[in-house]
Amino acid sequence: MTEKTVFHLPEGDESYGKRVFRNAANLLADTTVDSTVAVVVNGGGIEHVLTDAPAAEQARQLLDAGVELCVCQNTLEGTDYAVADLLDGVRIVSSAMAELTRKQNDGYAYIRP
């Protein structure tokens, strides 16, 4: 059985973003569980999925491993960032709260490290 987990990343603090990505990577590396992982980003968390973010390499590795990285459209519109500033493979969702709701209704466990 595949376990589904969604991590919520709403904060811009560099160490927090790296911790969320590390937690997601650790879950994927755990051979005792077959995991589907998503990370929903909003607010200051958008800074972790920019092409020049300190944690960009961690985020790219997660994308390469099949993790779904979702960015809130409302957050994107409320910043000076454009879609072109985001890492390739990041998905824009209508809102973080709606995506978190959809994921939880689809059986994802919610984690906010």
C-alpha positions as CSV (number, residue, x, y, z in Angstrom):
1,M,0.0,0.0,0.0
2,T,1.3,3.5,-0.9
3,E,1.3,6.0,1.9
4,K,0.6,9.6,0.9
5,T,2.1,12.6,2.7
6,V,1.8,16.3,2.1
7,F,4.3,18.7,3.7
8,H,3.2,22.3,4.2
9,L,5.9,24.9,3.6
10,P,4.6,28.4,4.4
11,E,7.7,30.0,5.9
12,G,10.7,31.7,4.2
13,D,13.3,30.9,6.8
14,E,16.2,29.2,5.0
15,S,16.7,26.5,7.7
16,Y,13.0,25.8,7.8
17,G,12.8,25.2,4.0
18,K,15.9,22.9,4.1
19,R,14.3,21.0,7.0
20,V,11.1,20.4,5.1
21,F,12.9,19.2,2.1
22,R,15.2,17.0,4.2
23,N,12.1,15.5,5.9
24,A,10.5,14.8,2.5
25,A,13.8,13.2,1.3
26,N,14.1,11.1,4.5
27,L,10.6,9.8,4.0
28,L,11.3,8.8,0.4
29,A,14.5,7.0,1.5
30,D,12.7,5.0,4.2
31,T,12.4,1.5,2.7
32,T,9.8,0.5,5.2
33,V,7.2,2.6,3.5
34,D,6.1,3.1,-0.1
35,S,5.5,6.8,-0.3
36,T,3.9,9.4,-2.5
37,V,5.0,12.8,-1.4
38,A,3.9,16.4,-2.1
39,V,5.0,19.7,-0.8
40,V,2.6,22.6,-0.9
41,V,4.2,26.0,-0.7
42,N,2.7,29.4,0.1
43,G,3.6,32.6,1.8
44,G,7.3,33.1,2.4
45,G,7.8,29.4,1.5
46,I,7.9,30.5,-2.2
47,E,11.5,31.6,-1.6
48,H,12.6,27.9,-1.4
49,V,11.4,27.0,-4.9
50,L,13.1,29.9,-6.8
51,T,15.8,28.9,-9.3
52,D,18.4,30.7,-7.2
53,A,17.1,29.6,-3.7
54,P,19.7,28.3,-1.2
55,A,17.7,25.0,-1.1
56,A,17.1,24.9,-4.9
57,E,19.3,21.8,-5.3
58,Q,17.4,19.9,-2.6
59,A,14.1,20.9,-4.3
60,R,15.4,19.7,-7.7
61,Q,16.4,16.4,-6.2
62,L,12.9,16.0,-4.8
63,L,11.3,16.9,-8.2
64,D,13.6,14.3,-9.8
65,A,12.5,11.7,-7.3
66,G,8.8,12.3,-8.2
67,V,7.8,14.7,-5.4
68,E,5.1,17.1,-6.4
69,L,6.0,20.7,-5.5
70,C,3.0,22.9,-5.6
71,V,3.0,26.7,-5.3
72,C,0.0,28.8,-4.4
73,Q,-1.2,31.1,-7.2
74,N,-2.4,33.6,-4.6
75,T,1.1,33.8,-3.2
76,L,2.7,34.1,-6.6
77,E,0.4,37.0,-7.4
78,G,1.2,38.7,-4.1
79,T,4.9,38.8,-4.8
80,D,7.3,40.3,-7.3
81,Y,8.1,36.8,-8.6
82,A,7.0,35.3,-11.9
83,V,6.5,31.7,-13.0
84,A,9.9,32.0,-14.8
85,D,11.5,32.5,-11.4
86,L,10.4,29.1,-10.2
87,L,12.2,25.8,-10.6
88,D,11.2,23.8,-13.6
89,G,8.6,21.2,-12.7
90,V,6.9,23.3,-9.9
91,R,3.2,23.1,-10.3
92,I,1.0,26.2,-9.7
93,V,-2.2,25.5,-7.8
94,S,-5.2,27.8,-7.3
95,S,-4.5,28.2,-3.6
96,A,-2.5,26.4,-1.0
97,M,-5.5,25.9,1.3
98,A,-7.5,24.3,-1.5
99,E,-4.7,22.1,-2.5
100,L,-4.0,21.0,1.1
101,T,-7.7,20.3,1.5
102,R,-7.8,18.3,-1.7
103,K,-4.7,16.3,-0.7
104,Q,-6.1,15.5,2.7
105,N,-9.5,14.5,1.2
106,D,-7.5,12.2,-1.0
107,G,-5.9,10.5,2.0
108,Y,-2.7,12.4,2.3
109,A,-1.3,12.7,5.8
110,Y,-0.6,16.4,6.6
111,I,2.8,17.4,8.1
112,R,4.0,20.9,8.9
113,P,7.5,20.3,10.3
